[in-house]
Amino acid sequence: MTSVVYVGNLPGDIREKEVDDIFYKYGKISKIDIKPGYSSSQPAYCFVEFSHPDDAYDAVKEQDGKDVFGKRIRVELSRGRGAAAGGGGGGGRREYGGGGGGYERGHDRG
């Protein structure tokens, strides 16, 4: 079972902190990889990698179809090969609030 969650139909200008705020309560997040829209009006998507597959499953179960910033988001277990899922991508790692193509950060459930 995968520990990576695909999140679609996000606002085009969403930030990693905003994604983290949505998903941290489900478990320790290893990585967030945002693929922004071409403009703030186009939807973005991202991959959220959890430390444990059960946390990813819980996030899908609770967040799929929820309204986030005026958009109904799509949340499902990743089946593809996004950067967080071990393929493709680019850019460097990003510490919280820094620059690059993704960031790593941990949260413990509780």
Biopython code that builds the backbone (N, CA, C, O; Angstrom):
import numpy as np
from Bio.PDB.StructureBuilder import StructureBuilder

atoms = [
    (1, "MET", "N", (0.851, -1.185, 0.000)),
    (1, "MET", "CA", (0.000, 0.000, 0.000)),
    (1, "MET", "C", (0.892, 1.242, 0.000)),
    (1, "MET", "O", (1.907, 1.290, 0.695)),
    (2, "THR", "N", (0.513, 2.209, -0.761)),
    (2, "THR", "CA", (1.314, 3.424, -0.909)),
    (2, "THR", "C", (1.126, 4.372, 0.275)),
    (2, "THR", "O", (0.095, 4.357, 0.946)),
    (3, "SER", "N", (2.125, 5.178, 0.508)),
    (3, "SER", "CA", (2.017, 6.207, 1.536)),
    (3, "SER", "C", (1.949, 7.587, 0.900)),
    (3, "SER", "O", (2.081, 8.600, 1.586)),
    (4, "VAL", "N", (1.741, 7.624, -0.436)),
    (4, "VAL", "CA", (1.670, 8.880, -1.175)),
    (4, "VAL", "C", (0.227, 9.150, -1.593)),
    (4, "VAL", "O", (-0.466, 8.278, -2.117)),
    (5, "VAL", "N", (-0.197, 10.379, -1.345)),
    (5, "VAL", "CA", (-1.552, 10.815, -1.660)),
    (5, "VAL", "C", (-1.488, 11.865, -2.770)),
    (5, "VAL", "O", (-0.690, 12.799, -2.709)),
    (6, "TYR", "N", (-2.337, 11.699, -3.782)),
    (6, "TYR", "CA", (-2.509, 12.701, -4.835)),
    (6, "TYR", "C", (-3.625, 13.631, -4.386)),
    (6, "TYR", "O", (-4.669, 13.174, -3.921)),
    (7, "VAL", "N", (-3.408, 14.935, -4.524)),
    (7, "VAL", "CA", (-4.424, 15.935, -4.182)),
    (7, "VAL", "C", (-4.611, 16.827, -5.403)),
    (7, "VAL", "O", (-3.680, 17.517, -5.820)),
    (8, "GLY", "N", (-5.806, 16.814, -5.973)),
    (8, "GLY", "CA", (-6.083, 17.589, -7.168)),
    (8, "GLY", "C", (-7.118, 18.670, -6.948)),
    (8, "GLY", "O", (-7.812, 18.694, -5.931)),
    (9, "ASN", "N", (-7.210, 19.560, -7.914)),
    (9, "ASN", "CA", (-8.138, 20.688, -7.936)),
    (9, "ASN", "C", (-7.856, 21.687, -6.818)),
    (9, "ASN", "O", (-8.776, 22.238, -6.212)),
    (10, "LEU", "N", (-6.589, 21.909, -6.559)),
    (10, "LEU", "CA", (-6.177, 22.908, -5.577)),
    (10, "LEU", "C", (-6.115, 24.283, -6.230)),
    (10, "LEU", "O", (-5.972, 24.376, -7.449)),
    (11, "PRO", "N", (-6.220, 25.349, -5.445)),
    (11, "PRO", "CA", (-6.031, 26.681, -6.020)),
    (11, "PRO", "C", (-4.659, 26.773, -6.694)),
    (11, "PRO", "O", (-3.686, 26.214, -6.189)),
    (12, "GLY", "N", (-4.575, 27.460, -7.806)),
    (12, "GLY", "CA", (-3.345, 27.541, -8.575)),
    (12, "GLY", "C", (-2.178, 28.162, -7.838)),
    (12, "GLY", "O", (-1.024, 27.926, -8.198)),
    (13, "ASP", "N", (-2.453, 28.947, -6.819)),
    (13, "ASP", "CA", (-1.386, 29.626, -6.075)),
    (13, "ASP", "C", (-1.192, 29.052, -4.669)),
    (13, "ASP", "O", (-0.660, 29.735, -3.794)),
    (14, "ILE", "N", (-1.616, 27.812, -4.447)),
    (14, "ILE", "CA", (-1.508, 27.217, -3.109)),
    (14, "ILE", "C", (-0.043, 27.091, -2.703)),
    (14, "ILE", "O", (0.834, 26.886, -3.542)),
    (15, "ARG", "N", (0.199, 27.216, -1.425)),
    (15, "ARG", "CA", (1.548, 27.138, -0.864)),
    (15, "ARG", "C", (1.697, 25.853, -0.042)),
    (15, "ARG", "O", (0.711, 25.277, 0.418)),
    (16, "GLU", "N", (2.942, 25.421, 0.132)),
    (16, "GLU", "CA", (3.206, 24.194, 0.877)),
    (16, "GLU", "C", (2.670, 24.254, 2.305)),
    (16, "GLU", "O", (2.163, 23.256, 2.818)),
    (17, "LYS", "N", (2.776, 25.401, 2.943)),
    (17, "LYS", "CA", (2.262, 25.568, 4.310)),
    (17, "LYS", "C", (0.765, 25.301, 4.350)),
    (17, "LYS", "O", (0.271, 24.694, 5.301)),
    (18, "GLU", "N", (0.040, 25.743, 3.340)),
    (18, "GLU", "CA", (-1.401, 25.519, 3.298)),
    (18, "GLU", "C", (-1.739, 24.031, 3.139)),
    (18, "GLU", "O", (-2.681, 23.534, 3.755)),
    (19, "VAL", "N", (-0.968, 23.331, 2.314)),
    (19, "VAL", "CA", (-1.168, 21.884, 2.158)),
    (19, "VAL", "C", (-0.848, 21.182, 3.474)),
    (19, "VAL", "O", (-1.591, 20.306, 3.917)),
    (20, "ASP", "N", (0.256, 21.570, 4.088)),
    (20, "ASP", "CA", (0.651, 20.999, 5.373)),
    (20, "ASP", "C", (-0.447, 21.211, 6.423)),
    (20, "ASP", "O", (-0.745, 20.306, 7.202)),
    (21, "ASP", "N", (-1.035, 22.387, 6.440)),
    (21, "ASP", "CA", (-2.100, 22.684, 7.407)),
    (21, "ASP", "C", (-3.308, 21.764, 7.235)),
    (21, "ASP", "O", (-3.994, 21.464, 8.213)),
    (22, "ILE", "N", (-3.575, 21.319, 6.028)),
    (22, "ILE", "CA", (-4.701, 20.428, 5.754)),
    (22, "ILE", "C", (-4.401, 19.001, 6.199)),
    (22, "ILE", "O", (-5.277, 18.319, 6.731)),
    (23, "PHE", "N", (-3.163, 18.546, 5.983)),
    (23, "PHE", "CA", (-2.863, 17.120, 6.130)),
    (23, "PHE", "C", (-2.040, 16.721, 7.352)),
    (23, "PHE", "O", (-1.925, 15.527, 7.627)),
    (24, "TYR", "N", (-1.466, 17.658, 8.094)),
    (24, "TYR", "CA", (-0.581, 17.278, 9.200)),
    (24, "TYR", "C", (-1.270, 16.426, 10.258)),
    (24, "TYR", "O", (-0.621, 15.606, 10.908)),
    (25, "LYS", "N", (-2.563, 16.607, 10.436)),
    (25, "LYS", "CA", (-3.276, 15.890, 11.506)),
    (25, "LYS", "C", (-3.431, 14.393, 11.246)),
    (25, "LYS", "O", (-3.839, 13.648, 12.137)),
    (26, "TYR", "N", (-3.110, 13.954, 10.035)),
    (26, "TYR", "CA", (-3.259, 12.529, 9.709)),
    (26, "TYR", "C", (-1.997, 11.723, 9.984)),
    (26, "TYR", "O", (-2.047, 10.493, 9.994)),
    (27, "GLY", "N", (-0.878, 12.382, 10.206)),
    (27, "GLY", "CA", (0.355, 11.671, 10.519)),
    (27, "GLY", "C", (1.571, 12.437, 10.056)),
    (27, "GLY", "O", (1.464, 13.547, 9.536)),
    (28, "LYS", "N", (2.723, 11.836, 10.250)),
    (28, "LYS", "CA", (3.987, 12.455, 9.894)),
    (28, "LYS", "C", (4.111, 12.575, 8.370)),
    (28, "LYS", "O", (3.995, 11.588, 7.643)),
    (29, "ILE", "N", (4.346, 13.795, 7.913)),
    (29, "ILE", "CA", (4.498, 14.068, 6.486)),
    (29, "ILE", "C", (5.980, 14.064, 6.152)),
    (29, "ILE", "O", (6.770, 14.778, 6.769)),
    (30, "SER", "N", (6.348, 13.249, 5.165)),
    (30, "SER", "CA", (7.744, 13.169, 4.741)),
    (30, "SER", "C", (8.068, 14.195, 3.662)),
    (30, "SER", "O", (9.169, 14.744, 3.627)),
    (31, "LYS", "N", (7.103, 14.451, 2.785)),
    (31, "LYS", "CA", (7.371, 15.336, 1.655)),
    (31, "LYS", "C", (6.072, 15.861, 1.070)),
    (31, "LYS", "O", (5.059, 15.162, 1.051)),
    (32, "ILE", "N", (6.111, 17.089, 0.595)),
    (32, "ILE", "CA", (5.018, 17.690, -0.164)),
    (32, "ILE", "C", (5.615, 18.203, -1.468)),
    (32, "ILE", "O", (6.598, 18.945, -1.462)),
    (33, "ASP", "N", (5.016, 17.803, -2.584)),
    (33, "ASP", "CA", (5.508, 18.208, -3.903)),
    (33, "ASP", "C", (4.345, 18.832, -4.670)),
    (33, "ASP", "O", (3.462, 18.125, -5.155)),
    (34, "ILE", "N", (4.351, 20.158, -4.776)),
    (34, "ILE", "CA", (3.271, 20.895, -5.438)),
    (34, "ILE", "C", (3.603, 21.119, -6.905)),
    (34, "ILE", "O", (4.716, 21.507, -7.260)),
    (35, "LYS", "N", (2.612, 20.865, -7.742)),
    (35, "LYS", "CA", (2.689, 21.165, -9.174)),
    (35, "LYS", "C", (1.695, 22.302, -9.421)),
    (35, "LYS", "O", (0.501, 22.056, -9.586)),
    (36, "PRO", "N", (2.184, 23.545, -9.448)),
    (36, "PRO", "CA", (1.278, 24.696, -9.529)),
    (36, "PRO", "C", (0.580, 24.812, -10.871)),
    (36, "PRO", "O", (1.047, 24.290, -11.883)),
    (37, "GLY", "N", (-0.570, 25.520, -10.858)),
    (37, "GLY", "CA", (-1.244, 25.865, -12.098)),
    (37, "GLY", "C", (-0.416, 26.908, -12.828)),
    (37, "GLY", "O", (0.471, 27.524, -12.237)),
    (38, "TYR", "N", (-0.696, 27.108, -14.099)),
    (38, "TYR", "CA", (0.057, 28.097, -14.876)),
    (38, "TYR", "C", (-0.252, 29.520, -14.426)),
    (38, "TYR", "O", (0.535, 30.436, -14.666)),
    (39, "SER", "N", (-1.390, 29.704, -13.777)),
    (39, "SER", "CA", (-1.745, 30.986, -13.192)),
    (39, "SER", "C", (-2.571, 30.710, -11.945)),
    (39, "SER", "O", (-2.962, 29.569, -11.698)),
    (40, "SER", "N", (-2.836, 31.738, -11.166)),
    (40, "SER", "CA", (-3.584, 31.540, -9.922)),
    (40, "SER", "C", (-5.022, 31.085, -10.186)),
    (40, "SER", "O", (-5.688, 30.594, -9.274)),
    (41, "SER", "N", (-5.508, 31.241, -11.420)),
    (41, "SER", "CA", (-6.873, 30.816, -11.736)),
    (41, "SER", "C", (-6.939, 29.362, -12.220)),
    (41, "SER", "O", (-8.028, 28.792, -12.300)),
    (42, "GLN", "N", (-5.793, 28.758, -12.544)),
    (42, "GLN", "CA", (-5.776, 27.364, -12.991)),
    (42, "GLN", "C", (-5.492, 26.442, -11.801)),
    (42, "GLN", "O", (-4.699, 26.787, -10.926)),
    (43, "PRO", "N", (-6.139, 25.272, -11.768)),
    (43, "PRO", "CA", (-5.944, 24.389, -10.626)),
    (43, "PRO", "C", (-4.535, 23.804, -10.568)),
    (43, "PRO", "O", (-3.896, 23.550, -11.589)),
    (44, "ALA", "N", (-4.084, 23.603, -9.350)),
    (44, "ALA", "CA", (-2.804, 22.947, -9.091)),
    (44, "ALA", "C", (-3.093, 21.558, -8.541)),
    (44, "ALA", "O", (-4.238, 21.222, -8.240)),
    (45, "TYR", "N", (-2.045, 20.759, -8.413)),
    (45, "TYR", "CA", (-2.173, 19.475, -7.738)),
    (45, "TYR", "C", (-0.885, 19.230, -6.972)),
    (45, "TYR", "O", (0.116, 19.913, -7.187)),
    (46, "CYS", "N", (-0.917, 18.258, -6.082)),
    (46, "CYS", "CA", (0.289, 17.952, -5.330)),
    (46, "CYS", "C", (0.294, 16.490, -4.906)),
    (46, "CYS", "O", (-0.708, 15.781, -5.003)),
    (47, "PHE", "N", (1.456, 16.072, -4.437)),
    (47, "PHE", "CA", (1.620, 14.762, -3.831)),
    (47, "PHE", "C", (2.062, 14.985, -2.396)),
    (47, "PHE", "O", (2.977, 15.766, -2.136)),
    (48, "VAL", "N", (1.416, 14.305, -1.474)),
    (48, "VAL", "CA", (1.783, 14.368, -0.064)),
    (48, "VAL", "C", (2.239, 12.972, 0.329)),
    (48, "VAL", "O", (1.487, 12.004, 0.213)),
    (49, "GLU", "N", (3.471, 12.881, 0.791)),
    (49, "GLU", "CA", (4.009, 11.590, 1.203)),
    (49, "GLU", "C", (4.012, 11.493, 2.723)),
    (49, "GLU", "O", (4.612, 12.319, 3.412)),
    (50, "PHE", "N", (3.334, 10.476, 3.231)),
    (50, "PHE", "CA", (3.283, 10.218, 4.667)),
    (50, "PHE", "C", (4.302, 9.144, 5.031)),
    (50, "PHE", "O", (4.741, 8.378, 4.173)),
    (51, "SER", "N", (4.672, 9.096, 6.298)),
    (51, "SER", "CA", (5.616, 8.071, 6.760)),
    (51, "SER", "C", (4.983, 6.688, 6.807)),
    (51, "SER", "O", (5.675, 5.677, 6.685)),
    (52, "HIS", "N", (3.658, 6.645, 6.984)),
    (52, "HIS", "CA", (2.965, 5.362, 7.109)),
    (52, "HIS", "C", (1.771, 5.299, 6.163)),
    (52, "HIS", "O", (1.031, 6.275, 6.047)),
    (53, "PRO", "N", (1.570, 4.176, 5.487)),
    (53, "PRO", "CA", (0.434, 4.028, 4.566)),
    (53, "PRO", "C", (-0.926, 4.246, 5.232)),
    (53, "PRO", "O", (-1.839, 4.772, 4.595)),
    (54, "ASP", "N", (-1.077, 3.855, 6.494)),
    (54, "ASP", "CA", (-2.364, 4.057, 7.185)),
    (54, "ASP", "C", (-2.711, 5.540, 7.281)),
    (54, "ASP", "O", (-3.883, 5.908, 7.207)),
    (55, "ASP", "N", (-1.707, 6.387, 7.445)),
    (55, "ASP", "CA", (-1.944, 7.831, 7.513)),
    (55, "ASP", "C", (-2.441, 8.361, 6.173)),
    (55, "ASP", "O", (-3.329, 9.213, 6.126)),
    (56, "ALA", "N", (-1.870, 7.857, 5.094)),
    (56, "ALA", "CA", (-2.305, 8.260, 3.755)),
    (56, "ALA", "C", (-3.761, 7.847, 3.535)),
    (56, "ALA", "O", (-4.564, 8.623, 3.017)),
    (57, "TYR", "N", (-4.089, 6.625, 3.931)),
    (57, "TYR", "CA", (-5.461, 6.128, 3.785)),
    (57, "TYR", "C", (-6.434, 7.009, 4.577)),
    (57, "TYR", "O", (-7.496, 7.369, 4.070)),
    (58, "ASP", "N", (-6.080, 7.351, 5.802)),
    (58, "ASP", "CA", (-6.944, 8.209, 6.625)),
    (58, "ASP", "C", (-7.155, 9.576, 5.978)),
    (58, "ASP", "O", (-8.264, 10.110, 5.997)),
    (59, "ALA", "N", (-6.094, 10.138, 5.407)),
    (59, "ALA", "CA", (-6.202, 11.444, 4.754)),
    (59, "ALA", "C", (-7.151, 11.387, 3.563)),
    (59, "ALA", "O", (-7.951, 12.301, 3.362)),
    (60, "VAL", "N", (-7.066, 10.318, 2.771)),
    (60, "VAL", "CA", (-7.967, 10.151, 1.627)),
    (60, "VAL", "C", (-9.407, 10.044, 2.110)),
    (60, "VAL", "O", (-10.302, 10.716, 1.596)),
    (61, "LYS", "N", (-9.612, 9.205, 3.089)),
    (61, "LYS", "CA", (-10.960, 8.957, 3.601)),
    (61, "LYS", "C", (-11.617, 10.227, 4.137)),
    (61, "LYS", "O", (-12.815, 10.441, 3.950)),
    (62, "GLU", "N", (-10.826, 11.066, 4.802)),
    (62, "GLU", "CA", (-11.384, 12.271, 5.433)),
    (62, "GLU", "C", (-11.438, 13.495, 4.517)),
    (62, "GLU", "O", (-12.326, 14.333, 4.676)),
    (63, "GLN", "N", (-10.520, 13.619, 3.575)),
    (63, "GLN", "CA", (-10.408, 14.864, 2.811)),
    (63, "GLN", "C", (-10.980, 14.821, 1.398)),
    (63, "GLN", "O", (-11.261, 15.876, 0.831)),
    (64, "ASP", "N", (-11.162, 13.648, 0.814)),
    (64, "ASP", "CA", (-11.657, 13.589, -0.560)),
    (64, "ASP", "C", (-13.030, 14.251, -0.659)),
    (64, "ASP", "O", (-13.953, 13.908, 0.080)),
    (65, "GLY", "N", (-13.149, 15.197, -1.575)),
    (65, "GLY", "CA", (-14.404, 15.891, -1.803)),
    (65, "GLY", "C", (-14.657, 17.080, -0.894)),
    (65, "GLY", "O", (-15.693, 17.734, -1.014)),
    (66, "LYS", "N", (-13.738, 17.372, 0.007)),
    (66, "LYS", "CA", (-13.902, 18.514, 0.916)),
    (66, "LYS", "C", (-13.681, 19.822, 0.167)),
    (66, "LYS", "O", (-12.957, 19.869, -0.827)),
    (67, "ASP", "N", (-14.315, 20.880, 0.656)),
    (67, "ASP", "CA", (-14.154, 22.218, 0.102)),
    (67, "ASP", "C", (-12.945, 22.876, 0.754)),
    (67, "ASP", "O", (-12.906, 23.053, 1.971)),
    (68, "VAL", "N", (-11.958, 23.239, -0.064)),
    (68, "VAL", "CA", (-10.753, 23.886, 0.425)),
    (68, "VAL", "C", (-10.544, 25.157, -0.388)),
    (68, "VAL", "O", (-10.362, 25.103, -1.605)),
    (69, "PHE", "N", (-10.570, 26.294, 0.289)),
    (69, "PHE", "CA", (-10.376, 27.585, -0.367)),
    (69, "PHE", "C", (-11.324, 27.764, -1.546)),
    (69, "PHE", "O", (-10.934, 28.301, -2.583)),
    (70, "GLY", "N", (-12.562, 27.319, -1.391)),
    (70, "GLY", "CA", (-13.575, 27.495, -2.418)),
    (70, "GLY", "C", (-13.543, 26.478, -3.542)),
    (70, "GLY", "O", (-14.265, 26.633, -4.527)),
    (71, "LYS", "N", (-12.725, 25.443, -3.421)),
    (71, "LYS", "CA", (-12.650, 24.396, -4.445)),
    (71, "LYS", "C", (-12.862, 23.037, -3.783)),
    (71, "LYS", "O", (-12.390, 22.785, -2.675)),
    (72, "ARG", "N", (-13.576, 22.178, -4.484)),
    (72, "ARG", "CA", (-13.772, 20.817, -3.997)),
    (72, "ARG", "C", (-12.559, 19.987, -4.427)),
    (72, "ARG", "O", (-12.367, 19.719, -5.613)),
    (73, "ILE", "N", (-11.749, 19.587, -3.450)),
    (73, "ILE", "CA", (-10.512, 18.895, -3.795)),
    (73, "ILE", "C", (-10.737, 17.398, -4.006)),
    (73, "ILE", "O", (-11.670, 16.799, -3.471)),
    (74, "ARG", "N", (-9.855, 16.830, -4.794)),
    (74, "ARG", "CA", (-9.862, 15.397, -5.059)),
    (74, "ARG", "C", (-8.635, 14.814, -4.357)),
    (74, "ARG", "O", (-7.510, 15.256, -4.593)),
    (75, "VAL", "N", (-8.853, 13.827, -3.499)),
    (75, "VAL", "CA", (-7.763, 13.218, -2.743)),
    (75, "VAL", "C", (-7.853, 11.710, -2.925)),
    (75, "VAL", "O", (-8.885, 11.102, -2.638)),
    (76, "GLU", "N", (-6.762, 11.108, -3.404)),
    (76, "GLU", "CA", (-6.753, 9.659, -3.601)),
    (76, "GLU", "C", (-5.339, 9.125, -3.409)),
    (76, "GLU", "O", (-4.366, 9.875, -3.484)),
    (77, "LEU", "N", (-5.237, 7.831, -3.162)),
    (77, "LEU", "CA", (-3.927, 7.206, -3.064)),
    (77, "LEU", "C", (-3.254, 7.285, -4.425)),
    (77, "LEU", "O", (-3.882, 7.008, -5.446)),
    (78, "SER", "N", (-1.993, 7.658, -4.445)),
    (78, "SER", "CA", (-1.266, 7.829, -5.691)),
    (78, "SER", "C", (-1.021, 6.490, -6.368)),
    (78, "SER", "O", (-0.620, 5.514, -5.734)),
    (79, "ARG", "N", (-1.273, 6.470, -7.666)),
    (79, "ARG", "CA", (-1.000, 5.277, -8.469)),
    (79, "ARG", "C", (0.112, 5.549, -9.467)),
    (79, "ARG", "O", (0.631, 4.630, -10.102)),
    (80, "GLY", "N", (0.475, 6.828, -9.601)),
    (80, "GLY", "CA", (1.438, 7.216, -10.632)),
    (80, "GLY", "C", (2.848, 7.294, -10.106)),
    (80, "GLY", "O", (3.192, 6.724, -9.071)),
    (81, "ARG", "N", (3.665, 8.032, -10.867)),
    (81, "ARG", "CA", (5.066, 8.159, -10.520)),
    (81, "ARG", "C", (5.433, 9.628, -10.382)),
    (81, "ARG", "O", (6.379, 10.094, -11.017)),
    (82, "GLY", "N", (4.692, 10.358, -9.560)),
    (82, "GLY", "CA", (5.039, 11.746, -9.284)),
    (82, "GLY", "C", (6.341, 11.794, -8.509)),
    (82, "GLY", "O", (6.839, 10.761, -8.062)),
    (83, "ALA", "N", (6.891, 12.975, -8.347)),
    (83, "ALA", "CA", (8.182, 13.111, -7.670)),
    (83, "ALA", "C", (8.137, 12.518, -6.275)),
    (83, "ALA", "O", (9.099, 11.880, -5.847)),
    (84, "ALA", "N", (7.030, 12.716, -5.549)),
    (84, "ALA", "CA", (6.934, 12.160, -4.201)),
    (84, "ALA", "C", (6.763, 10.653, -4.243)),
    (84, "ALA", "O", (7.057, 9.970, -3.262)),
    (85, "ALA", "N", (6.292, 10.127, -5.360)),
    (85, "ALA", "CA", (6.087, 8.687, -5.486)),
    (85, "ALA", "C", (7.330, 7.986, -6.016)),
    (85, "ALA", "O", (7.308, 6.778, -6.250)),
    (86, "GLY", "N", (8.409, 8.731, -6.205)),
    (86, "GLY", "CA", (9.666, 8.109, -6.571)),
    (86, "GLY", "C", (10.086, 8.277, -8.015)),
    (86, "GLY", "O", (11.062, 7.657, -8.436)),
    (87, "GLY", "N", (9.389, 9.092, -8.791)),
    (87, "GLY", "CA", (9.784, 9.262, -10.182)),
    (87, "GLY", "C", (9.755, 10.716, -10.570)),
    (87, "GLY", "O", (9.346, 11.568, -9.781)),
    (88, "GLY", "N", (10.176, 11.001, -11.751)),
    (88, "GLY", "CA", (10.089, 12.313, -12.372)),
    (88, "GLY", "C", (10.385, 13.468, -11.454)),
    (88, "GLY", "O", (11.121, 13.335, -10.476)),
    (89, "GLY", "N", (9.807, 14.600, -11.777)),
    (89, "GLY", "CA", (9.950, 15.775, -10.941)),
    (89, "GLY", "C", (11.231, 16.521, -11.241)),
    (89, "GLY", "O", (11.934, 16.233, -12.210)),
    (90, "GLY", "N", (11.509, 17.459, -10.410)),
    (90, "GLY", "CA", (12.703, 18.255, -10.577)),
    (90, "GLY", "C", (12.817, 19.188, -9.409)),
    (90, "GLY", "O", (12.027, 19.112, -8.469)),
    (91, "GLY", "N", (13.766, 20.046, -9.453)),
    (91, "GLY", "CA", (13.959, 20.979, -8.367)),
    (91, "GLY", "C", (14.605, 20.295, -7.172)),
    (91, "GLY", "O", (14.685, 19.068, -7.101)),
    (92, "GLY", "N", (15.050, 21.098, -6.261)),
    (92, "GLY", "CA", (15.716, 20.555, -5.081)),
    (92, "GLY", "C", (14.773, 20.387, -3.922)),
    (92, "GLY", "O", (13.581, 20.678, -4.018)),
    (93, "ARG", "N", (15.315, 19.920, -2.837)),
    (93, "ARG", "CA", (14.506, 19.793, -1.628)),
    (93, "ARG", "C", (14.370, 21.160, -1.007)),
    (93, "ARG", "O", (15.234, 22.023, -1.163)),
    (94, "ARG", "N", (13.298, 21.340, -0.317)),
    (94, "ARG", "CA", (13.034, 22.635, 0.279)),
    (94, "ARG", "C", (12.787, 22.468, 1.771)),
    (94, "ARG", "O", (11.968, 21.655, 2.198)),
    (95, "GLU", "N", (13.492, 23.233, 2.527)),
    (95, "GLU", "CA", (13.187, 23.281, 3.946)),
    (95, "GLU", "C", (11.964, 24.165, 4.088)),
    (95, "GLU", "O", (11.689, 24.987, 3.214)),
    (96, "TYR", "N", (11.250, 24.013, 5.142)),
    (96, "TYR", "CA", (10.015, 24.751, 5.371)),
    (96, "TYR", "C", (10.248, 26.237, 5.164)),
    (96, "TYR", "O", (11.054, 26.853, 5.862)),
    (97, "GLY", "N", (9.538, 26.809, 4.198)),
    (97, "GLY", "CA", (9.623, 28.236, 3.947)),
    (97, "GLY", "C", (10.743, 28.645, 3.002)),
    (97, "GLY", "O", (10.893, 29.834, 2.721)),
    (98, "GLY", "N", (11.537, 27.697, 2.501)),
    (98, "GLY", "CA", (12.653, 28.029, 1.616)),
    (98, "GLY", "C", (12.264, 27.924, 0.159)),
    (98, "GLY", "O", (11.083, 28.008, -0.174)),
    (99, "GLY", "N", (13.247, 27.740, -0.719)),
    (99, "GLY", "CA", (12.983, 27.635, -2.144)),
    (99, "GLY", "C", (13.315, 26.245, -2.649)),
    (99, "GLY", "O", (14.062, 25.513, -2.001)),
    (100, "GLY", "N", (12.777, 25.876, -3.783)),
    (100, "GLY", "CA", (13.073, 24.577, -4.376)),
    (100, "GLY", "C", (11.829, 23.903, -4.888)),
    (100, "GLY", "O", (10.801, 24.555, -5.068)),
    (101, "GLY", "N", (11.899, 22.595, -5.130)),
    (101, "GLY", "CA", (10.808, 21.881, -5.765)),
    (101, "GLY", "C", (9.958, 21.052, -4.836)),
    (101, "GLY", "O", (9.009, 20.418, -5.297)),
    (102, "GLY", "N", (10.242, 21.026, -3.577)),
    (102, "GLY", "CA", (9.473, 20.254, -2.613)),
    (102, "GLY", "C", (10.120, 20.458, -1.268)),
    (102, "GLY", "O", (11.189, 21.062, -1.180)),
    (103, "TYR", "N", (9.499, 19.970, -0.227)),
    (103, "TYR", "CA", (10.148, 20.111, 1.060)),
    (103, "TYR", "C", (9.884, 18.898, 1.905)),
    (103, "TYR", "O", (8.942, 18.139, 1.675)),
    (104, "GLU", "N", (10.730, 18.734, 2.882)),
    (104, "GLU", "CA", (10.577, 17.609, 3.788)),
    (104, "GLU", "C", (10.338, 18.163, 5.183)),
    (104, "GLU", "O", (10.975, 19.122, 5.617)),
    (105, "ARG", "N", (9.403, 17.529, 5.866)),
    (105, "ARG", "CA", (9.060, 17.985, 7.192)),
    (105, "ARG", "C", (8.329, 16.878, 7.890)),
    (105, "ARG", "O", (7.606, 16.120, 7.244)),
    (106, "GLY", "N", (8.485, 16.757, 9.156)),
    (106, "GLY", "CA", (7.806, 15.701, 9.890)),
    (106, "GLY", "C", (6.825, 16.246, 10.908)),
    (106, "GLY", "O", (7.076, 17.266, 11.550)),
    (107, "HIS", "N", (5.724, 15.565, 11.046)),
    (107, "HIS", "CA", (4.727, 15.838, 12.079)),
    (107, "HIS", "C", (4.371, 14.523, 12.705)),
    (107, "HIS", "O", (4.154, 13.535, 12.003)),
    (108, "ASP", "N", (4.310, 14.494, 13.988)),
    (108, "ASP", "CA", (3.838, 13.298, 14.662)),
    (108, "ASP", "C", (2.358, 13.448, 14.948)),
    (108, "ASP", "O", (1.887, 14.524, 15.316)),
    (109, "ARG", "N", (1.643, 12.372, 14.776)),
    (109, "ARG", "CA", (0.218, 12.370, 15.049)),
    (109, "ARG", "C", (0.012, 12.550, 16.543)),
    (109, "ARG", "O", (0.767, 12.007, 17.350)),
    (110, "GLY", "N", (-1.001, 13.306, 16.909)),
    (110, "GLY", "CA", (-1.278, 13.382, 18.330)),
    (110, "GLY", "C", (-1.695, 14.693, 18.713)),
    (110, "GLY", "O", (-1.972, 14.934, 19.888)),
]
sb = StructureBuilder()
sb.init_structure("model")
sb.init_model(0)
sb.init_chain("A")
sb.init_seg("    ")
for serial, (resi, resn, name, xyz) in enumerate(atoms, 1):
    if name == "N":
        sb.init_residue(resn, " ", resi, " ")
    sb.init_atom(name, np.array(xyz, "f"), 0.0, 1.0, " ", f" {name:<3s}", serial, name[0])
structure = sb.get_structure()
